[in-house]
Amino acid sequence: MNELPPPPPPGIVIHYQAAASGCYIGSPSIVALPDGKLVASHDLFGPKTDKKDNVVLVYGSSDKGLTWQPLALVRHAFWSGLFVHRGVLYLMGTSGENGHVAIRRSDDGGRTWTQPVDQHTGLLTPDGLWHTAPMPVVVHRGRLWRAFEDMRGGQGWGVCFRAHMLSAPEDANLLEASNWTISEPLARDASWLGNTFGGWLEGNAVVTPAGDIVDILRVHQPAQPEKAAIVHIAADGKGASFDPATDFVDLPGGSKKFSIKPDPRGGGYWTLANWVPPHHVTNRPDTVRNTQALLHSTDLRHWTLRSVLFYHPDPQVHAWQYLDWQFDGDDLIVVA
């Protein structure tokens, strides 16, 4: 007897990549252009990808995401996210796996892109070993803010990540490296969280209710409740501080990638995260990604589960992960 094919996933498939190809879809990102068109992107990773020539694929939609068309293949790009600033589309991430911080600009809606070949054209760091994901870019007090991590904190995944915040004047040429300030590195301490702290990564630039800039990072630890870390960034973008006694906060799904955005109508903050339902609790919460939930906070320290958006009963081989999303009136535009 032939098995029935699996049901289609909810939503619209932008791109499908067979697992047998050895090239897997990662780092999805989505943004709305000023004219209402949508642009989405993702990179490729896996055993059959070319680590010396990482690529990001870009797609466009003119009908609110019902159909999608390929726009561009961007070479030497990885872990990159889309954002719009002053009506212009940008792609910001790294020049490759563990590469330089790099930013590109598109003046035609994502079809063609500038190439970051030096410090004047979007190569923002003189050296490699940088890490990120499609994370938020915020404008506050005349500057753009975007979190990154370097990988110089030690040997091994998690151990190596040091938190940074990058910022630039909002009216500056964003492709000019000298316009960007990089905060001092902040490394993890293995003794934090009762000697269970494995590392932090994929930080969010967020403006607090008090008007300060913080970097809220995913926390790797083998326990519940899951945590996030709030790193405080100085107003000049250079200093960074963290108090392990007060700056770890409970965040369901905080051991996986999440993106925090302020409610545009002034109602606190929202995030989509891989909450772990009680019947799926394990000592490896970072591996449980079969549920995506909508959470809300008024102060970035106390989070409330509002609804479950996606769920599959099998946590072993089913996942809703690495979501990126934007507000669209009363709706959310989400890519996974």
Solvent accessible surface area in square Angstrom, and as a share of the most:
residue,aa,sasa,rsa
1,M,238,1.06
2,N,143,0.73
3,E,164,0.74
4,L,165,0.82
5,P,109,0.68
6,P,115,0.72
7,P,117,0.73
8,P,115,0.73
9,P,71,0.45
10,P,79,0.50
11,G,66,0.64
12,I,93,0.47
13,V,85,0.49
14,I,43,0.22
15,H,63,0.28
16,Y,163,0.62
17,Q,52,0.23
18,A,41,0.32
19,A,79,0.61
20,A,93,0.72
21,S,40,0.26
22,G,4,0.04
23,C,24,0.14
24,Y,78,0.30
25,I,61,0.31
26,G,11,0.10
27,S,10,0.06
28,P,8,0.05
29,S,1,0.00
30,I,3,0.02
31,V,12,0.07
32,A,44,0.34
33,L,23,0.11
34,P,101,0.64
35,D,99,0.51
36,G,37,0.36
37,K,95,0.40
38,L,5,0.03
39,V,2,0.01
40,A,2,0.01
41,S,3,0.02
42,H,10,0.04
43,D,2,0.01
44,L,26,0.13
45,F,90,0.38
46,G,11,0.11
47,P,104,0.65
48,K,141,0.60
49,T,25,0.14
50,D,83,0.43
51,K,112,0.47
52,K,184,0.78
53,D,30,0.15
54,N,5,0.02
55,V,18,0.10
56,V,1,0.01
57,L,29,0.15
58,V,1,0.00
59,Y,10,0.04
60,G,8,0.08
61,S,2,0.01
62,S,86,0.56
63,D,50,0.26
64,K,128,0.54
65,G,10,0.09
66,L,119,0.59
67,T,70,0.41
68,W,38,0.13
69,Q,84,0.37
70,P,108,0.68
71,L,30,0.15
72,A,23,0.18
73,L,95,0.47
74,V,4,0.02
75,R,128,0.47
76,H,97,0.43
77,A,0,0.00
78,F,5,0.02
79,W,43,0.15
80,S,4,0.02
81,G,6,0.06
82,L,12,0.06
83,F,18,0.07
84,V,46,0.26
85,H,19,0.08
86,R,157,0.57
87,G,48,0.46
88,V,43,0.24
89,L,5,0.03
90,Y,19,0.07
91,L,1,0.01
92,M,1,0.00
93,G,2,0.02
94,T,0,0.00
95,S,26,0.17
96,G,11,0.10
97,E,71,0.32
98,N,53,0.27
99,G,11,0.10
100,H,49,0.22
101,V,0,0.00
102,A,1,0.01
103,I,0,0.00
104,R,5,0.02
105,R,70,0.25
106,S,3,0.02
107,D,108,0.56
108,D,64,0.33
109,G,24,0.23
110,G,0,0.00
111,R,147,0.54
112,T,87,0.51
113,W,27,0.09
114,T,40,0.23
115,Q,89,0.40
116,P,15,0.10
117,V,111,0.64
118,D,51,0.26
119,Q,96,0.43
120,H,102,0.46
121,T,45,0.26
122,G,0,0.00
123,L,35,0.17
124,L,10,0.05
125,T,5,0.03
126,P,129,0.81
127,D,62,0.32
128,G,19,0.18
129,L,81,0.40
130,W,13,0.04
131,H,13,0.06
132,T,2,0.01
133,A,2,0.01
134,P,3,0.02
135,M,13,0.06
136,P,13,0.08
137,V,36,0.21
138,V,25,0.14
139,V,76,0.43
140,H,36,0.16
141,R,159,0.58
142,G,33,0.32
143,R,49,0.18
144,L,1,0.00
145,W,5,0.02
146,R,3,0.01
147,A,1,0.00
148,F,0,0.00
149,E,0,0.00
150,D,2,0.01
151,M,36,0.16
152,R,93,0.34
153,G,30,0.29
154,G,33,0.32
155,Q,170,0.75
156,G,47,0.45
157,W,135,0.47
158,G,0,0.00
159,V,48,0.27
160,C,8,0.04
161,F,1,0.00
162,R,55,0.20
163,A,2,0.01
164,H,10,0.04
165,M,0,0.00
166,L,0,0.00
167,S,0,0.00
168,A,0,0.00
169,P,43,0.27
170,E,48,0.22
171,D,106,0.55
172,A,26,0.20
173,N,81,0.41
174,L,3,0.01
175,L,12,0.06
176,E,36,0.16
177,A,20,0.15
178,S,97,0.63
179,N,45,0.23
180,W,21,0.07
181,T,32,0.19
182,I,61,0.31
183,S,2,0.01
184,E,83,0.37
185,P,58,0.37
186,L,36,0.18
187,A,48,0.37
188,R,54,0.20
189,D,60,0.31
190,A,51,0.39
191,S,62,0.40
192,W,41,0.14
193,L,47,0.23
194,G,63,0.61
195,N,118,0.60
196,T,53,0.31
197,F,4,0.02
198,G,18,0.18
199,G,0,0.00
200,W,0,0.00
201,L,2,0.01
202,E,5,0.02
203,G,0,0.00
204,N,0,0.00
205,A,1,0.01
206,V,3,0.01
207,V,39,0.22
208,T,24,0.14
209,P,90,0.57
210,A,83,0.64
211,G,14,0.14
212,D,69,0.36
213,I,9,0.04
214,V,1,0.00
215,D,0,0.00
216,I,2,0.01
217,L,0,0.00
218,R,9,0.03
219,V,0,0.00
220,H,39,0.17
221,Q,10,0.04
222,P,67,0.42
223,A,37,0.28
224,Q,72,0.32
225,P,72,0.45
226,E,4,0.02
227,K,39,0.17
228,A,0,0.00
229,A,0,0.00
230,I,6,0.03
231,V,1,0.00
232,H,69,0.31
233,I,15,0.07
234,A,41,0.32
235,A,82,0.63
236,D,81,0.42
237,G,0,0.00
238,K,122,0.52
239,G,22,0.21
240,A,15,0.11
241,S,63,0.41
242,F,28,0.12
243,D,65,0.33
244,P,54,0.34
245,A,92,0.71
246,T,79,0.46
247,D,5,0.02
248,F,27,0.11
249,V,11,0.06
250,D,68,0.35
251,L,1,0.00
252,P,39,0.24
253,G,0,0.00
254,G,0,0.00
255,S,0,0.00
256,K,1,0.01
257,K,5,0.02
258,F,2,0.01
259,S,1,0.01
260,I,2,0.01
261,K,22,0.09
262,P,72,0.45
263,D,29,0.15
264,P,94,0.59
265,R,176,0.64
266,G,71,0.68
267,G,35,0.33
268,G,19,0.18
269,Y,15,0.06
270,W,41,0.14
271,T,0,0.00
272,L,3,0.02
273,A,0,0.00
274,N,2,0.01
275,W,56,0.20
276,V,8,0.04
277,P,4,0.02
278,P,103,0.65
279,H,132,0.59
280,H,27,0.12
281,V,83,0.48
282,T,49,0.28
283,N,108,0.55
284,R,111,0.40
285,P,0,0.00
286,D,11,0.06
287,T,71,0.41
288,V,8,0.05
289,R,42,0.15
290,N,0,0.00
291,T,1,0.00
292,Q,1,0.00
293,A,0,0.00
294,L,30,0.15
295,L,0,0.00
296,H,18,0.08
297,S,2,0.01
298,T,98,0.57
299,D,52,0.27
300,L,4,0.02
301,R,82,0.30
302,H,134,0.60
303,W,29,0.10
304,T,79,0.46
305,L,68,0.34
306,R,130,0.48
307,S,45,0.29
308,V,69,0.40
309,L,67,0.34
310,F,52,0.21
311,Y,90,0.34
312,H,58,0.26
313,P,89,0.56
314,D,40,0.21
315,P,34,0.21
316,Q,153,0.68
317,V,122,0.70
318,H,74,0.33
319,A,46,0.36
320,W,55,0.19
321,Q,73,0.32
322,Y,51,0.19
323,L,6,0.03
324,D,9,0.05
325,W,1,0.00
326,Q,45,0.20
327,F,58,0.24
328,D,46,0.24
329,G,57,0.55
330,D,124,0.64
331,D,91,0.47
332,L,58,0.29
333,I,25,0.13
334,V,50,0.29
335,V,17,0.09
336,A,64,0.49
